[in-house]
Amino acid sequence: MTSVKGYVQLLERSIDKGDIPTVKKHLKKAQLQLDKLNELIADLLDISKIESGKLKFNKKYFNLNDLLDSIIEVMHQSSPDFKIIKNGHLDREIFADEMRIEQVIVNFLTNAIKYAPGTSEVHLNVEAQEDTLRIAVRDFGIGIDADQQRSVFEKFYRVEETAIHFQGLGIGLYISAEIIRRHGGQVGVVSELGQGSEFYFNIPFISPVEAD
């Protein structure tokens, strides 16, 4: 909010000077900060719903491949310098909450891009294992120490080395873990310092229907 206020003040000065290129630049930066604020509010609302038992799901059959292609297209627009390589293809529909599964995958991809400075590609792997779907996002960034990996899905937890350099409250992975748990699945991470990380989740093709 402080950043948005600062850019608005700069906008006022630039408008008074008739400096249109600078106005456009400050508008773009203010929009980015508003987007971050909107994401933060949505995450905090999700946490409130989780803790009060009111996080609802709209589970239905949908085509996972179409969802992944759509996610990759949107992510490319926001991070054009990063290449997302999709490996694998699912030949059946799954029964789950499409919007929430998208939320988890976008969170994994966003983190992969954020915590892999100096790299240019991320792998999105899709695999069918008997009656279970496995989706993994592999980056080639800074990695996570083995002692810290068990805590990354806890609420408000942030890896110490990355907390200094990257913004965030450490709630996206907590929400993602809860979403996957409510689909009857599991989340996990495999990582090595300096070698990157792979965040993954497994869910059944037909997730359980929850009672109202």
C-alpha positions as CSV (number, residue, x, y, z in Angstrom):
1,M,0.0,0.0,0.0
2,T,2.9,2.3,0.8
3,S,4.4,1.7,-2.7
4,V,1.1,2.4,-4.4
5,K,0.7,5.7,-2.5
6,G,4.3,6.6,-3.5
7,Y,3.6,6.0,-7.2
8,V,0.4,8.0,-7.1
9,Q,2.3,10.9,-5.6
10,L,4.9,10.6,-8.4
11,L,2.0,10.4,-10.9
12,E,0.6,13.7,-9.7
13,R,3.9,15.4,-10.2
14,S,4.4,13.9,-13.6
15,I,0.9,14.9,-14.7
16,D,1.6,18.5,-13.6
17,K,4.7,18.5,-15.8
18,G,2.9,17.0,-18.7
19,D,5.5,14.1,-18.8
20,I,3.3,11.4,-20.4
21,P,6.0,8.7,-20.7
22,T,6.8,8.9,-17.0
23,V,3.1,8.9,-16.2
24,K,2.7,5.6,-18.1
25,K,5.8,4.1,-16.3
26,H,4.4,5.0,-12.8
27,L,1.0,3.7,-13.7
28,K,2.4,0.4,-14.7
29,K,4.4,0.1,-11.5
30,A,1.4,1.1,-9.4
31,Q,-0.7,-1.6,-11.2
32,L,1.9,-4.2,-10.3
33,Q,1.8,-3.2,-6.7
34,L,-2.0,-3.3,-6.7
35,D,-1.9,-6.8,-8.2
36,K,0.4,-7.9,-5.4
37,L,-1.9,-6.4,-2.8
38,N,-4.9,-8.1,-4.4
39,E,-3.1,-11.5,-4.2
40,L,-2.2,-10.9,-0.6
41,I,-5.8,-10.1,0.4
42,A,-7.0,-13.2,-1.5
43,D,-4.4,-15.3,0.4
44,L,-5.4,-13.9,3.8
45,L,-9.0,-14.5,3.0
46,D,-8.2,-18.1,2.1
47,I,-6.4,-18.6,5.4
48,S,-9.4,-17.2,7.3
49,K,-11.6,-19.7,5.4
50,I,-9.3,-22.6,6.1
51,E,-9.1,-21.8,9.8
52,S,-12.9,-21.4,10.1
53,G,-13.6,-24.5,8.1
54,K,-15.3,-22.5,5.3
55,L,-13.0,-23.0,2.4
56,K,-15.4,-24.4,-0.2
57,F,-14.7,-26.5,-3.3
58,N,-16.6,-26.8,-6.6
59,K,-15.4,-30.2,-7.8
60,K,-16.3,-31.3,-11.3
61,Y,-14.8,-33.1,-14.3
62,F,-12.4,-31.1,-16.4
63,N,-9.6,-31.5,-19.0
64,L,-6.3,-31.0,-17.2
65,N,-4.3,-30.5,-20.4
66,D,-6.4,-27.6,-21.4
67,L,-5.9,-26.0,-17.9
68,L,-2.2,-26.5,-18.1
69,D,-1.9,-24.9,-21.6
70,S,-4.0,-21.9,-20.4
71,I,-1.7,-21.5,-17.3
72,I,1.4,-21.6,-19.4
73,E,0.0,-19.0,-21.8
74,V,-0.8,-16.6,-18.9
75,M,2.5,-17.2,-17.1
76,H,4.4,-16.5,-20.4
77,Q,2.6,-13.1,-20.7
78,S,3.7,-12.1,-17.2
79,S,7.2,-13.6,-17.4
80,P,8.1,-13.6,-21.2
81,D,11.8,-14.3,-20.5
82,F,11.0,-17.6,-18.8
83,K,10.3,-20.8,-20.8
84,I,7.9,-23.3,-19.2
85,I,8.5,-26.7,-20.6
86,K,5.6,-29.1,-20.2
87,N,6.5,-32.8,-20.0
88,G,3.8,-35.4,-20.1
89,H,0.1,-35.6,-21.2
90,L,-3.0,-36.9,-19.4
91,D,-5.5,-38.8,-21.6
92,R,-8.4,-38.5,-19.2
93,E,-10.4,-35.9,-17.3
94,I,-10.0,-35.5,-13.6
95,F,-12.6,-34.8,-10.9
96,A,-11.5,-31.8,-8.8
97,D,-11.9,-28.1,-8.2
98,E,-10.4,-26.7,-11.4
99,M,-9.9,-23.1,-10.0
100,R,-8.2,-24.4,-6.8
101,I,-5.9,-26.8,-8.7
102,E,-5.0,-23.9,-11.0
103,Q,-4.2,-21.8,-7.9
104,V,-1.7,-24.5,-6.7
105,I,0.0,-24.9,-10.0
106,V,0.3,-21.1,-10.5
107,N,1.7,-20.8,-7.0
108,F,4.4,-23.5,-7.7
109,L,5.3,-21.9,-11.1
110,T,5.4,-18.3,-9.6
111,N,7.7,-19.5,-6.8
112,A,9.9,-21.4,-9.3
113,I,10.4,-18.3,-11.4
114,K,10.9,-16.0,-8.4
115,Y,13.5,-18.2,-6.7
116,A,15.5,-19.0,-9.8
117,P,17.2,-15.8,-10.7
118,G,19.6,-16.0,-13.6
119,T,17.9,-19.0,-15.1
120,S,15.5,-19.1,-18.0
121,E,13.4,-22.3,-17.8
122,V,11.1,-24.2,-15.6
123,H,9.8,-27.8,-16.1
124,L,6.1,-28.6,-15.6
125,N,5.9,-32.4,-15.3
126,V,2.6,-34.4,-15.6
127,E,2.5,-38.1,-14.8
128,A,-0.2,-40.7,-14.3
129,Q,0.5,-43.3,-11.5
130,E,-2.3,-45.9,-11.5
131,D,-5.3,-44.0,-10.1
132,T,-3.3,-40.9,-9.1
133,L,-2.2,-37.8,-10.9
134,R,1.3,-36.3,-10.1
135,I,2.2,-32.8,-11.1
136,A,5.7,-31.4,-10.4
137,V,7.3,-28.0,-11.0
138,R,11.1,-28.2,-11.3
139,D,13.3,-25.1,-11.3
140,F,17.1,-24.7,-11.5
141,G,17.5,-22.0,-8.9
142,I,18.9,-21.5,-5.4
143,G,17.4,-24.7,-3.8
144,I,16.4,-25.3,-0.2
145,D,18.4,-26.8,2.6
146,A,17.3,-30.3,3.6
147,D,16.6,-29.2,7.2
148,Q,14.2,-26.5,6.0
149,Q,12.3,-28.6,3.4
150,R,10.0,-30.2,6.0
151,S,8.7,-26.7,7.1
152,V,8.1,-24.9,3.8
153,F,4.4,-25.8,3.7
154,E,3.8,-24.4,7.2
155,K,1.9,-21.2,7.6
156,F,4.0,-18.0,7.5
157,Y,7.2,-20.1,7.1
158,R,9.9,-18.6,4.9
159,V,13.4,-20.0,4.1
160,E,15.9,-17.8,5.9
161,E,18.2,-17.3,3.0
162,T,15.4,-16.3,0.6
163,A,13.5,-14.1,3.0
164,I,16.2,-11.5,2.9
165,H,16.0,-11.2,-0.9
166,F,12.4,-11.9,-1.9
167,Q,9.1,-10.5,-0.8
168,G,6.3,-12.6,0.5
169,L,4.6,-13.8,3.7
170,G,5.1,-17.5,3.3
171,I,1.4,-18.4,3.0
172,G,1.0,-19.5,-0.6
173,L,2.5,-23.0,0.0
174,Y,0.4,-23.4,3.1
175,I,-2.8,-22.7,1.2
176,S,-1.6,-25.0,-1.6
177,A,-1.0,-27.8,0.8
178,E,-4.5,-27.4,2.3
179,I,-6.1,-27.4,-1.1
180,I,-4.3,-30.6,-2.0
181,R,-5.1,-32.2,1.3
182,R,-8.8,-31.5,0.8
183,H,-8.5,-33.3,-2.6
184,G,-7.3,-36.4,-0.8
185,G,-3.7,-35.8,-1.9
186,Q,-0.2,-34.9,-0.7
187,V,2.3,-32.2,-1.4
188,G,6.1,-32.4,-1.2
189,V,9.4,-30.9,-2.2
190,V,12.7,-32.4,-3.4
191,S,15.6,-29.9,-3.4
192,E,19.3,-29.4,-3.1
193,L,21.1,-26.2,-2.4
194,G,22.4,-24.6,-5.6
195,Q,20.7,-27.3,-7.7
196,G,17.1,-26.1,-7.7
197,S,13.8,-27.5,-6.4
198,E,10.9,-29.7,-7.4
199,F,7.6,-29.0,-5.8
200,Y,5.0,-31.6,-6.5
201,F,1.5,-32.8,-5.5
202,N,-0.4,-36.1,-6.0
203,I,-4.1,-36.3,-6.1
204,P,-6.5,-39.1,-7.1
205,F,-8.1,-38.7,-10.5
206,I,-11.5,-38.6,-8.7
207,S,-11.1,-36.6,-5.5
208,P,-13.5,-37.3,-2.6
209,V,-16.7,-35.3,-2.5
210,E,-16.9,-33.3,0.7
211,A,-20.0,-33.1,2.9
212,D,-21.7,-29.7,3.2
